[in-house]
Amino acid sequence: MNAKKQNELWLAWKDTNSRERFVVGLLQYGLEGYRFKYIENEGTNNLSEALERGFKLLPAFPDKAQEYHQKELFQVFLNRLPSRKRKDTQLFLEKKGLSLDCSDYELLKKTGGKLPTDSLEFVEPFTFKSGETFNIEFFIAGLRYYEIDKIPSQELLPNTKLLLKLEPDNPFDSHAIKVLTLDAKKLGHVPVFYSRYIDLAVKTGDITSVIISFDPESDYGEKLLIKVSGNSDLARVIENLDSTP
C-alpha cells in the first residue's frame, strides 16, 4: 500500500500564532472532474480545532456539510497555481519532472497551491491498510529552527539514512516525531498531520527514513524532502508496545 492516495489531496491550514497545521478539507480528482468537501479528520489538529483557532470556511465553499462538484478545477484553487507562461514556472516544472501541459491537479500537487497571502496548502493524504507497508514522502517541518544550515551538504545526499524519535513533551503535538541525522543533529519534525499515524511504528522501531533530496537554494519549507517507510499493521504494533523500552 502506498500511503499517498493517488488523486486525493488534503487541504491544510496553519495557525500563524502557534504554527500548528490542521487538516480541514479533501480535494478529489477523477474521470468526472473535481470534488471538494470539508473533513473532520480523526484525532487532533482537525477541522473543529481549526475553526476554534480562527480558520474561516472558504467563501467558495460556505457550507461545511456540502460536497462540491465541478468538471474543471475550482477557480479558487486554480488561482493558487503559478502561470505556466512564467520562466520560473517552466523551470520548476522541469525540475519536478513535469511537462508544460501537465494537468492542473499535477501542478497543484507539486506546488501545494501555496500563496504568500494566506496559510493554506495542499498535502498528500496518509491512510493505513492493516498488514501492508507504507511509503510516504514529505518535506520536514520546522527546518529553519534547527541545525540544517550547519550541516555540510555532503551529509544530506540522497539515500542518506535519518533517525525518527518520539518527542512526547512537545507542546504543540502530543504525537510529535523529531527527525535527526545519524549523529543526532536535530533537523526538524514530521508534519503534524502525519505524525499521529506513524508514532506507533516509530515507537516499535518498525520504520525507516531516508533523504530523497536536499535543495539549499529553496525555501526552508521545501529544502529537505524525505521518504518514510514502515509497517501499518497496527494490531501487531499495539501488541508490541508493552515490550518496547
Contacts in CASP RR format, 6 or more apart in sequence:
PFRMAT RR
TARGET T0000
AUTHOR 0000-0000-0000
METHOD contacts of the structure
MODEL  1
MNAKKQNELWLAWKDTNSRERFVVGLLQYGLEGYRFKYIENEGTNNLSEA
LERGFKLLPAFPDKAQEYHQKELFQVFLNRLPSRKRKDTQLFLEKKGLSL
DCSDYELLKKTGGKLPTDSLEFVEPFTFKSGETFNIEFFIAGLRYYEIDK
IPSQELLPNTKLLLKLEPDNPFDSHAIKVLTLDAKKLGHVPVFYSRYIDL
AVKTGDITSVIISFDPESDYGEKLLIKVSGNSDLARVIENLDSTP
1 127 0 8 1.000
1 128 0 8 1.000
1 129 0 8 1.000
1 132 0 8 1.000
1 133 0 8 1.000
1 134 0 8 1.000
1 232 0 8 1.000
2 134 0 8 1.000
2 135 0 8 1.000
3 124 0 8 1.000
3 125 0 8 1.000
3 126 0 8 1.000
3 127 0 8 1.000
3 128 0 8 1.000
3 134 0 8 1.000
3 135 0 8 1.000
3 136 0 8 1.000
3 232 0 8 1.000
4 124 0 8 1.000
4 125 0 8 1.000
4 126 0 8 1.000
4 135 0 8 1.000
4 136 0 8 1.000
4 137 0 8 1.000
5 124 0 8 1.000
5 125 0 8 1.000
5 127 0 8 1.000
7 28 0 8 1.000
7 29 0 8 1.000
7 30 0 8 1.000
7 105 0 8 1.000
8 26 0 8 1.000
8 27 0 8 1.000
8 28 0 8 1.000
8 29 0 8 1.000
8 124 0 8 1.000
8 125 0 8 1.000
9 26 0 8 1.000
9 27 0 8 1.000
9 108 0 8 1.000
9 109 0 8 1.000
9 112 0 8 1.000
9 122 0 8 1.000
9 123 0 8 1.000
9 124 0 8 1.000
9 125 0 8 1.000
10 23 0 8 1.000
10 25 0 8 1.000
10 26 0 8 1.000
10 27 0 8 1.000
10 39 0 8 1.000
10 41 0 8 1.000
10 122 0 8 1.000
10 123 0 8 1.000
10 124 0 8 1.000
10 125 0 8 1.000
10 193 0 8 1.000
11 23 0 8 1.000
11 24 0 8 1.000
11 25 0 8 1.000
11 26 0 8 1.000
11 27 0 8 1.000
11 36 0 8 1.000
11 120 0 8 1.000
11 121 0 8 1.000
11 122 0 8 1.000
12 21 0 8 1.000
12 22 0 8 1.000
12 23 0 8 1.000
12 24 0 8 1.000
12 120 0 8 1.000
12 121 0 8 1.000
12 122 0 8 1.000
12 123 0 8 1.000
12 193 0 8 1.000
13 21 0 8 1.000
13 22 0 8 1.000
13 24 0 8 1.000
13 50 0 8 1.000
13 55 0 8 1.000
13 119 0 8 1.000
13 120 0 8 1.000
14 20 0 8 1.000
14 21 0 8 1.000
14 22 0 8 1.000
14 119 0 8 1.000
14 120 0 8 1.000
14 121 0 8 1.000
15 21 0 8 1.000
15 22 0 8 1.000
15 50 0 8 1.000
15 53 0 8 1.000
15 54 0 8 1.000
15 55 0 8 1.000
15 119 0 8 1.000
16 119 0 8 1.000
17 53 0 8 1.000
18 53 0 8 1.000
18 172 0 8 1.000
19 172 0 8 1.000
20 45 0 8 1.000
20 53 0 8 1.000
20 172 0 8 1.000
20 173 0 8 1.000
20 192 0 8 1.000
21 45 0 8 1.000
21 141 0 8 1.000
21 191 0 8 1.000
21 192 0 8 1.000
21 193 0 8 1.000
22 45 0 8 1.000
22 46 0 8 1.000
22 47 0 8 1.000
22 49 0 8 1.000
22 50 0 8 1.000
22 53 0 8 1.000
22 55 0 8 1.000
22 193 0 8 1.000
23 39 0 8 1.000
23 41 0 8 1.000
23 45 0 8 1.000
23 46 0 8 1.000
23 47 0 8 1.000
23 193 0 8 1.000
24 38 0 8 1.000
24 39 0 8 1.000
24 46 0 8 1.000
24 47 0 8 1.000
24 50 0 8 1.000
24 55 0 8 1.000
25 36 0 8 1.000
25 37 0 8 1.000
25 38 0 8 1.000
25 39 0 8 1.000
25 47 0 8 1.000
26 36 0 8 1.000
26 37 0 8 1.000
26 38 0 8 1.000
26 39 0 8 1.000
26 125 0 8 1.000
27 34 0 8 1.000
27 35 0 8 1.000
27 36 0 8 1.000
27 77 0 8 1.000
27 108 0 8 1.000
27 122 0 8 1.000
28 34 0 8 1.000
28 35 0 8 1.000
28 36 0 8 1.000
29 35 0 8 1.000
29 103 0 8 1.000
29 105 0 8 1.000
32 69 0 8 1.000
32 71 0 8 1.000
33 69 0 8 1.000
33 70 0 8 1.000
33 71 0 8 1.000
33 72 0 8 1.000
34 69 0 8 1.000
34 70 0 8 1.000
34 71 0 8 1.000
34 72 0 8 1.000
34 73 0 8 1.000
34 74 0 8 1.000
34 105 0 8 1.000
35 67 0 8 1.000
35 68 0 8 1.000
35 69 0 8 1.000
36 61 0 8 1.000
36 67 0 8 1.000
36 68 0 8 1.000
36 74 0 8 1.000
36 77 0 8 1.000
37 66 0 8 1.000
37 67 0 8 1.000
37 68 0 8 1.000
38 47 0 8 1.000
38 57 0 8 1.000
38 61 0 8 1.000
38 64 0 8 1.000
38 65 0 8 1.000
39 46 0 8 1.000
39 47 0 8 1.000
40 46 0 8 1.000
40 47 0 8 1.000
40 48 0 8 1.000
41 47 0 8 1.000
41 193 0 8 1.000
43 196 0 8 1.000
44 173 0 8 1.000
44 174 0 8 1.000
44 196 0 8 1.000
45 173 0 8 1.000
45 192 0 8 1.000
45 193 0 8 1.000
45 196 0 8 1.000
47 55 0 8 1.000
47 64 0 8 1.000
57 63 0 8 1.000
57 64 0 8 1.000
58 76 0 8 1.000
59 76 0 8 1.000
60 68 0 8 1.000
60 74 0 8 1.000
60 75 0 8 1.000
60 76 0 8 1.000
61 68 0 8 1.000
61 76 0 8 1.000
68 74 0 8 1.000
72 78 0 8 1.000
72 104 0 8 1.000
73 104 0 8 1.000
73 105 0 8 1.000
73 108 0 8 1.000
77 108 0 8 1.000
77 113 0 8 1.000
78 104 0 8 1.000
80 108 0 8 1.000
80 111 0 8 1.000
80 112 0 8 1.000
80 113 0 8 1.000
80 114 0 8 1.000
80 115 0 8 1.000
80 120 0 8 1.000
81 104 0 8 1.000
81 107 0 8 1.000
81 108 0 8 1.000
81 111 0 8 1.000
81 113 0 8 1.000
82 88 0 8 1.000
82 89 0 8 1.000
82 92 0 8 1.000
82 107 0 8 1.000
82 111 0 8 1.000
83 89 0 8 1.000
84 90 0 8 1.000
84 93 0 8 1.000
84 100 0 8 1.000
84 107 0 8 1.000
90 100 0 8 1.000
92 110 0 8 1.000
92 111 0 8 1.000
93 99 0 8 1.000
93 100 0 8 1.000
93 102 0 8 1.000
93 107 0 8 1.000
96 110 0 8 1.000
98 106 0 8 1.000
98 107 0 8 1.000
98 110 0 8 1.000
108 122 0 8 1.000
109 122 0 8 1.000
109 124 0 8 1.000
112 121 0 8 1.000
112 122 0 8 1.000
112 123 0 8 1.000
113 120 0 8 1.000
113 121 0 8 1.000
113 122 0 8 1.000
114 120 0 8 1.000
114 121 0 8 1.000
123 138 0 8 1.000
123 191 0 8 1.000
123 193 0 8 1.000
124 136 0 8 1.000
124 137 0 8 1.000
124 138 0 8 1.000
126 134 0 8 1.000
126 136 0 8 1.000
126 193 0 8 1.000
126 194 0 8 1.000
126 197 0 8 1.000
126 198 0 8 1.000
128 134 0 8 1.000
128 197 0 8 1.000
128 232 0 8 1.000
128 234 0 8 1.000
129 232 0 8 1.000
130 232 0 8 1.000
130 233 0 8 1.000
130 234 0 8 1.000
130 235 0 8 1.000
131 231 0 8 1.000
131 232 0 8 1.000
131 233 0 8 1.000
131 236 0 8 1.000
132 232 0 8 1.000
132 233 0 8 1.000
133 229 0 8 1.000
133 230 0 8 1.000
133 231 0 8 1.000
133 232 0 8 1.000
134 198 0 8 1.000
134 228 0 8 1.000
134 229 0 8 1.000
134 230 0 8 1.000
134 231 0 8 1.000
134 232 0 8 1.000
135 227 0 8 1.000
135 228 0 8 1.000
135 229 0 8 1.000
135 230 0 8 1.000
136 194 0 8 1.000
136 227 0 8 1.000
136 228 0 8 1.000
137 212 0 8 1.000
137 225 0 8 1.000
137 226 0 8 1.000
137 227 0 8 1.000
137 228 0 8 1.000
138 190 0 8 1.000
138 191 0 8 1.000
138 194 0 8 1.000
138 225 0 8 1.000
138 226 0 8 1.000
138 228 0 8 1.000
139 191 0 8 1.000
139 221 0 8 1.000
139 222 0 8 1.000
139 223 0 8 1.000
139 224 0 8 1.000
139 225 0 8 1.000
139 226 0 8 1.000
140 179 0 8 1.000
140 187 0 8 1.000
140 188 0 8 1.000
140 189 0 8 1.000
140 190 0 8 1.000
140 221 0 8 1.000
140 223 0 8 1.000
140 224 0 8 1.000
140 226 0 8 1.000
141 188 0 8 1.000
141 189 0 8 1.000
141 190 0 8 1.000
141 191 0 8 1.000
141 192 0 8 1.000
141 221 0 8 1.000
142 188 0 8 1.000
142 189 0 8 1.000
142 220 0 8 1.000
142 221 0 8 1.000
143 187 0 8 1.000
143 188 0 8 1.000
143 220 0 8 1.000
143 221 0 8 1.000
143 223 0 8 1.000
143 224 0 8 1.000
144 220 0 8 1.000
144 221 0 8 1.000
145 188 0 8 1.000
146 185 0 8 1.000
146 186 0 8 1.000
146 187 0 8 1.000
146 188 0 8 1.000
147 185 0 8 1.000
147 186 0 8 1.000
147 187 0 8 1.000
148 156 0 8 1.000
148 187 0 8 1.000
148 220 0 8 1.000
148 223 0 8 1.000
148 224 0 8 1.000
150 185 0 8 1.000
151 181 0 8 1.000
151 185 0 8 1.000
151 187 0 8 1.000
153 214 0 8 1.000
153 216 0 8 1.000
155 181 0 8 1.000
156 211 0 8 1.000
156 214 0 8 1.000
156 224 0 8 1.000
157 211 0 8 1.000
157 214 0 8 1.000
158 210 0 8 1.000
158 211 0 8 1.000
158 212 0 8 1.000
158 213 0 8 1.000
158 214 0 8 1.000
159 210 0 8 1.000
159 211 0 8 1.000
160 210 0 8 1.000
160 211 0 8 1.000
161 182 0 8 1.000
161 208 0 8 1.000
161 209 0 8 1.000
161 210 0 8 1.000
162 179 0 8 1.000
162 180 0 8 1.000
162 181 0 8 1.000
162 182 0 8 1.000
162 187 0 8 1.000
162 209 0 8 1.000
162 210 0 8 1.000
162 211 0 8 1.000
162 226 0 8 1.000
163 179 0 8 1.000
163 180 0 8 1.000
163 181 0 8 1.000
163 182 0 8 1.000
163 184 0 8 1.000
163 209 0 8 1.000
164 177 0 8 1.000
164 178 0 8 1.000
164 179 0 8 1.000
164 180 0 8 1.000
164 190 0 8 1.000
164 198 0 8 1.000
164 202 0 8 1.000
164 207 0 8 1.000
164 209 0 8 1.000
164 228 0 8 1.000
165 177 0 8 1.000
165 178 0 8 1.000
165 180 0 8 1.000
165 202 0 8 1.000
166 176 0 8 1.000
166 177 0 8 1.000
166 178 0 8 1.000
166 199 0 8 1.000
166 202 0 8 1.000
166 203 0 8 1.000
167 173 0 8 1.000
167 176 0 8 1.000
167 177 0 8 1.000
167 178 0 8 1.000
167 189 0 8 1.000
168 174 0 8 1.000
168 176 0 8 1.000
170 176 0 8 1.000
170 189 0 8 1.000
172 192 0 8 1.000
173 189 0 8 1.000
173 192 0 8 1.000
173 195 0 8 1.000
173 196 0 8 1.000
175 192 0 8 1.000
175 195 0 8 1.000
175 196 0 8 1.000
175 199 0 8 1.000
176 189 0 8 1.000
176 190 0 8 1.000
176 192 0 8 1.000
176 195 0 8 1.000
177 189 0 8 1.000
177 190 0 8 1.000
177 195 0 8 1.000
177 198 0 8 1.000
177 199 0 8 1.000
177 202 0 8 1.000
178 186 0 8 1.000
178 188 0 8 1.000
178 189 0 8 1.000
178 190 0 8 1.000
179 186 0 8 1.000
179 187 0 8 1.000
179 188 0 8 1.000
179 189 0 8 1.000
179 190 0 8 1.000
179 209 0 8 1.000
179 226 0 8 1.000
180 186 0 8 1.000
180 187 0 8 1.000
181 187 0 8 1.000
187 224 0 8 1.000
189 195 0 8 1.000
190 198 0 8 1.000
190 228 0 8 1.000
198 207 0 8 1.000
198 228 0 8 1.000
198 230 0 8 1.000
200 234 0 8 1.000
200 237 0 8 1.000
200 238 0 8 1.000
200 241 0 8 1.000
201 207 0 8 1.000
201 230 0 8 1.000
201 231 0 8 1.000
201 232 0 8 1.000
201 237 0 8 1.000
203 237 0 8 1.000
203 241 0 8 1.000
203 244 0 8 1.000
204 237 0 8 1.000
204 240 0 8 1.000
204 241 0 8 1.000
204 244 0 8 1.000
205 244 0 8 1.000
206 230 0 8 1.000
206 231 0 8 1.000
206 237 0 8 1.000
207 228 0 8 1.000
207 229 0 8 1.000
207 230 0 8 1.000
207 231 0 8 1.000
208 228 0 8 1.000
208 229 0 8 1.000
208 230 0 8 1.000
209 226 0 8 1.000
209 227 0 8 1.000
209 228 0 8 1.000
209 229 0 8 1.000
210 226 0 8 1.000
210 227 0 8 1.000
211 224 0 8 1.000
211 225 0 8 1.000
211 226 0 8 1.000
212 225 0 8 1.000
212 226 0 8 1.000
212 227 0 8 1.000
213 224 0 8 1.000
213 225 0 8 1.000
214 223 0 8 1.000
214 224 0 8 1.000
214 225 0 8 1.000
215 222 0 8 1.000
215 223 0 8 1.000
216 223 0 8 1.000
231 237 0 8 1.000
END
